[in-house]
Amino acid sequence: MDQSEAPVLDGLLDYRQKNRYGYTPPGHRQGRGVDDRVLAVLGREPFANDVLVSGGLDDRRMRNEYLSRAEDLMAEAVGADVAWFSTCGSSLSVKAAMMAVAGGDGGLLVPRDSHKSIVAGLVFSGVTPYWVTPRWDADRHFSHPPSVQDFENAWDRHPDAAGALVVSPSPYGTCTDLEGIAKVCHDRGKPLIVDEAWGAHLPFHENLPTWAMDAGADVCVVSVHKMGAGFEQGSVFHLQGDLIDQDRLSACADLLMTTSPNAMIYAGIDGWRRQMVDRGHELLGAALELVRGLRDDIELIPDVEVLDSELLGVEASHDLDRLQILIDVSATGTSGYQAADWLRKNCHVDLGMSDHRRILATMSFADDKASAKRLLDALWTWRKAADDFERPPSIRLPSPSEIQLETVDTPRDAFFGQVEEVPASEAAGRVSAEQITPYPPGIPAVVPGERLNDAVIDYLRDGLKAGMNVPDAADSSLDTFRVAG
């Protein structure tokens, strides 16, 4: 195929050059009806490109095949058999993959450090999770992805599971041994789903962690907006092999997707694929070189540690995407929450993640010396100011064994069953009917169907006081908990 093409972008250009006019949604009519006060902020261009995909960008039967050709080009570019674009983010895409593999009565091996979107998929689909425990660094209070042996052991316990799911890279940039896990699954004739939301860029440079398709995964889901250059919500499914029914996966995606996809999201994915084929290796190589020096420079800031080799090893992570700069600030006597809030307020710099002792700066191929210097200058400014910060509230940090809650019921049954709200003081011992997720990174501390204990309740309540964001709890104060009735 001709990788210099961008069919969706070409279709949009054709739409505009022919001055088409649709007596259809969207009602703003390419911006004609938009309030001038909105246009003053957003401009007219986004509305000019906001057209129906079917019956606008393409005809009502999609005979120009703009979208399908763009998807075929993506599959060829990254070495997958098939690719589908999604405008609903990887949160939807991973749910569709889970349903295609384990829908109905199937069960799925799932790491307990999965993103909340995966737990939502369990609630939505009724799939039974067989939890695979991540490896914990008790000193740093940090989870590493499960190992090959962890999945081997899980298959021995649950040989009838329909398949396995793994998250790699994690929101911190840490990666598991995908090739080894894929082999463990395939030795049993079972498929592997990879939630690779943070790995859209991985196929385009050999010095990045192994791309899921190269590692042998059967389906992987990537978020083009995270480490690529697409709009928010842009996601792609990649499929290979014959262990997953292609038609079923397509049908599951169709069940969940919007019937009004945004053509600009498709166009952003399409154009980014062309850019990566043309110049991706060069751009990512330059980014890796830039970040190598930036990591060293940040390490020179007093009491600041850039985590690197500390995250790797037999009992830790298998690989690391070094474009994700994870910074431990605990030696300053202040918290990551304080650092993130101060940097946003005083330096107008936003960070991707913060917790009780870390902040995360996500770099991409779009960064350059100027943006790297801005981050470094902001961190030095914060560090000088941090000496005068109030000491953060203490957080009760449970041991790994304490936060491995007992699973009593399936997430779906607990979520949709009879529920009641009880005071925090009475919640220990009760089965949670909600998921409770420190966000970011979005890994639930509590999943529906798990039995609450004092350690997790204290951790969440103390964390909230210290600056933790817990957006999905029914009671945002965590004074009460929603439990099975």
Buried (B, 14 or more C-beta within 10 A) or exposed (E): EEBEBBBBBBBBEBBEEEEEEEEEEBEBBBBEEBEEEEBEEEEEEBBBBBBBBBBBBBEEEBEBEBBBBBBBBBBBBBEBBBBBBBBBBBBBBBBBBBBBBBBEEBBBBBBBBBBBBBBBBBBBBBBBBBBBBBBBBEEBBBBBBBBBEBBBBBBEEBEEBBBBBBBBBBBBBBBBBBBBBBBBBBEBEBBBBBBBBBBBBBBBBEEBBBBBBBBBBBBBBBBBBBBBBBBEBBBBBBBBBEBBBBEBBBEBBEEBBEEEBBBBBBBBBBBBBBBBBEEBBEBBBBBBEBBEEBBEBBEEBEBBBBBEEBBBEEEBBBBBBBBBBBBBBBEBEBBBBBBBBBBBEEBEBEBBBBBBBBBBBBBBBEBEEEBBEBBBEBBBBBBEBBEEBEEBBEBBBBEBEBBBBEBBBBBBBBBEBEBEBBEBEEBBEBBBBBBBBBBBBBBBBBBBBBBBBBBBBBBBBBBBEBBBBBEBBEBEEBEBBBBBE
